[in-house]
Amino acid sequence: RDYFPKKWHRVALGEGQDVVAMKKLEIGVKEGHWVILENIHLMPSWTGELEKKLNDYTSEGAYHEDFRLFLSAEPSNKIPIGLLERSIKLTNEPPQGLVQNLKRAFATFEKEEFEYKDGKVKMILFTLCHYHAVIIERCKFGPKGWNRSYPFNTGDLENSGQVLSNYLERGSGGDKIPWSDLQYIFGQILYGGHITDDWDRRLNETYMRFYFKNELLDGMELFPFSESYPDEKFPSPEPLPYDEYFTYIDEYLKVESPVAFGMHPNAEIAVRTLEGESLFKVVQELQPRGADDDDEESGEKKEEENPIRSLLNSILEKVKPIQYDTEDIATRIGAEERGPYQNVFLQECDRMNVLRDEIKMSLEELELGMKGELQMSDSMEALSSSLELNRVPNNWVAKAYPSLKSLAEWLDNLMERSEQLTRWCDEPTSIPVVTDLSLCFNPQSFLTSIMQVTAQTQQKELDKLTIMTDVTRKQPEEVETAVRDGAYVTGLYLEAARWDSKQACLEECYPRVLFDKVPVVVCRAVLREKLETNGVYTCPVYKTTFRGPTYVFNATLRTKHPADKWTLAGVVMLLEVPAV
């Protein structure tokens, strides 16, 4: 700006700023000024007008040769393609790999300023850089790393470093380091200000407690809970000259492993598997479809050999028998016998009917379209494409339940859900001895019914109850009678850990075993104040490996290890896991 006095204009886009931006743009075009428009992704509709304006300037040749336009934006699919094509695009992304991220984080601080810092400040500052590198690189593990994506940046690191210097170099607390204050400022305000998911916040707080404590000044191990992996270590360094820290990183941080994040080595398998699946998905989409053969064949023969037609008929045969007369079922139950459990299963029947009707209607329309009796619409084309790619059509997904399965697996799962509902319909006044939560459209409603029954029978307030889980040693076929208090449930899988039935507690998973089937679980409703927390890991339960918005409830699992170990490892229970 000093080189171009009065020739440099900056506008931060937002409500009402489009008019200002256009005025600055006109001035810049005529007089050869530089114009910077920030955050154009906040006004996607206006970017179309901007593109037209630039096209007009180009066609008329009415812009000054010194005119320059700079645009800044977050990734967005609403920015016009033409605007992107005419731009020189620059991006500043963190490097890949823990080593490179750590080096980049440490290089953020000036050498001259760093050399004058106290030894304690140097040790804490290096650990802060390591923490910064860990939380950024953890994103590569997808939902297993963070439930959501967060814009952690070097600004957070610089501000944290400044706060650290202010506290320790200008404070009056003597040799005592205010760890709790630093944990709160780093974890809740500077870095934590980006975090919106409660479970991600718990993860970040766990990192804070692990890294920033008195043991750090004694040279502690920076790989969390890595006792089981003696070959993978990275101790915190003693105070060193600035340049020697880079040498230390190269010497001691040689092998990057999920252990550096507090995770099990199996996490790397999940990352590579996801990358492979994404690659093959793109390859599949690029394959030519619908091309005519060179040989002339009769229309009837083509129809017979059409794989989409065969699949369509197969699906129709499966779903047509699915039909539940909820009015008749409700009549058979009777008003006196109808309770929370019956209401839940009636709702499940209604949802199954709605899904079945959507599947049947859309397939029958597609069949008529393929015969030429109806004009093929966009929705029919999308349905046909999904069937060919073995994916669940979007209109079915909208009426169904969260799932990441392929179409064939999804249909098999749909039949299993129908079978569970059919078994209940045979005896509607009583719930199944063991209920498979993974086969419920809305498993939360079944868990709520457990609390409702407890509130009614034990005269307790519903809003003060919560679900407590006890893992048994039985498999579903071994359970003969229903539990007196609560309900037996199954269909749960542990990810990033396993259940040791002999010791009745969590343990590290076996190598190359990504998911572990949990035995039958007893779900009971208890008062929140009486929920046991000692020796217990509060394990979030999700419907799919996507985690995040598919959250169901909290399970309580016994553990001999610190609960923080499982938090950093990303241990959860899932209702759906990929086929193995």
Residue, then its C-alpha position, 0 to 999 in steps of 0.5 A: r500500500d505504501y507503494f501505491p498511495k491513494k491507488w489501492h482500494r479494499v472492500a470486505l464483501g457483506e450486506g450492502q457492500d456490493v454497491v461500494a465494490m462496484k464504485k471502487l471497481e469503476i474507479g480502478v478500471k478508469e484510473g489504473h488502481w488496484v482493487i481487492l474484494e475480500n470474501i466474495h463467497l459471502m455474496p454468490s448472487w452478486t458474483g454473477e454481476l461481477e463477471k458480467k461487468l468484467n466481460d463488458y470492460t474486456s469487450e470494450g477495452a475500457y480498462h487502464e493497463d495498470f488496473r488489477l483486481f484481487l479476489s479472496a474467497e473460501p472454497s465455494n461451488k457458487i462462484p461462476i466458472g468464467l470468473l475462475e477461468r480468467s483468474i490466476k488462482l493462488t492458495n495457501e494450504p498446510p503441507q501434508g505430513l506431520v513433520q512438514n506441518l511441525k516445521r512450518a508451525f515452528a518457522t512461524f516464529e522469528k528466530e531473533e525473538f525466539e532466542y531471547k525467550d526463557g527456556k520454559v517458554k521455548m519448551i511450551l512453544f515447541t509443544l504448542c507447535h506440535y499440537h498445532a501440527v497434530i490437529i491439522e494433520r488429524c484431518k486426513f483421518g476424516p470423521k475418525g479424526w474430526n467430526r467436522s472440518y475446521p479452519f485452524n490456521t497459523g493465526d491461531l498459533e501466533n496468537s497463542g504464542q503471544v498469549l504464552s509470552n504475555y503470561l510467562e514473561r510479563g506475569s507475576g506468578g513466579d515459577k508457577i505456570p498457569w496451565s489451566d488458564l493456558q488450556y482454556i485460552f488455547g483450547q476454548i477461545l483461540y483454537g476452540g473458537h472454531i470448533t462447533d461439535d461437542w465431541d470434537r470439543r471434548l477431543n480438543e480439551t483432551y489434547m490440551r490436558f495431555y500436552f500442557k501440564n507440569e510433566l512437559l518441563d521434564g521432557m515427557e513423551l509427545f505421542p499420547f498413550s504410546e506405551s504399547y508401541p515402544d519403537e514409536k516415540f517423540p520426547s519433548p526437547e530440552p531448550l535448544p537454539y532455534d535452528e537445532y529444533f529443525t534438526y531435532i525434528d528430522e532426527y526424532l520424528k522419522v516415521e509418521s504413524p497414527v500413534a502420533f495422534g493417540m490413535h491405533p495403527n489401524a487408522e492408517i488402513a482406514v485412510r488408504t481404504l477411503e482413498g482407494e474407494s474414492l478413486f474407484k468411484v471416480v473411475q466408475e463414473l467415467q466409464p461409458r454407459g448406454a453405448d449401442d453395439d455395432d451389431e444389429e440386434s432385435g429390440e426384444k433381445k436388447e430388452e431381455e439383456n438389459p441389466i437395469r430392467s433385470l435389476l428393476n424387476s428383482i427389486l420390485e419382487k422384493v419390496k412388493p410384499i412389504q406392507y404393514d396395516t398399522e390400523d389393524i395392528a393398533t386395533r389388535i394391540g388395544a388401548e390398554e396394552r399400547g405403550p411407548y414400545q408399541n408406539v415406536f414400532l408402529q412408527e417404524c411400520d409407517r416409515m417402512n410403508v412410506l419408503r416401500d411406496e416410494i421405491k415401488m412408485s419410482l421403479e414402476e415409472l422407470e419401467l414405463g419410461m423404458k418401455g416408451e409409455l412415459q417420457m423419461s424425466d430427469s428423475m427417471e434418468a437419475l434413478s436409472s444411473s443410480l441402479e447402473l452404478n449400484r448406488v442408492p437413488n437420492n429419492w429413496v435416501a430422502k425417505a429412508y435412513p442414513s446409510l453408506k452401503s451400496l445398493a445391493e447391500w442396502l436392499d439386503n439390509l432393507m429386507e432385514r429391517s422388514e423381517q424384524l418388523t414382521r416378527w414384532c407384528d406377530e406379537p405386537t403387545s410385547i417387544p422382541v427379546v433382543t432388539d436390533l438397533s441397527l435395523c431401526f429407522n429411528p433408534q433414538s425413539f426406541l431408547t426414549s421409550i425405555m426412559q418413558v417406561t422407567a419414568q412411568t413405572q418408577q415415578k421418575e421425571l423423564d427429563k432427569l433420566t439418561i441411558m446407561t449401558d451394560v455389555t453382557r457376554k451373550q450373543p443374541e441367539e443365547v438370550e431367551t427372556a427379556v430383561r426386567d428393567g430396560a431392554y436387550v439391544t444388539g447391532l453395535y460395533l466398536e471402531a478403533a477398539r474392541w470389547d474384551s468379554k473375559q475382562a468385561c472392558l475396552e481393550e486395544c483392537y487387534p491389528r488389521v481388524l477395524f470393527d468389533k461386534v459387541p455382544v448383547v447390551v442392556c440399556r437401562a434408564v437411570l437418573r443422570e446424577k447416579l450415572e457412574t463415571n469412574g472407570v467408564y468411557t462415555c462412548p458416542v454411538y453413531k449410525t454410520t462411519f460418517r459420524g457427525p449428524t448421525y449421532v444416536f446416544n452415549a453408551t457407557l463402557r467399562t475401561k481399565h485405561p484412562a478414558d482420555k486414551w479412547t477419546l484420542a483414539g476416536v473410539v465410537m460405536l456404530l450401527e452400520v459398518p462397511a462390509v468386510 
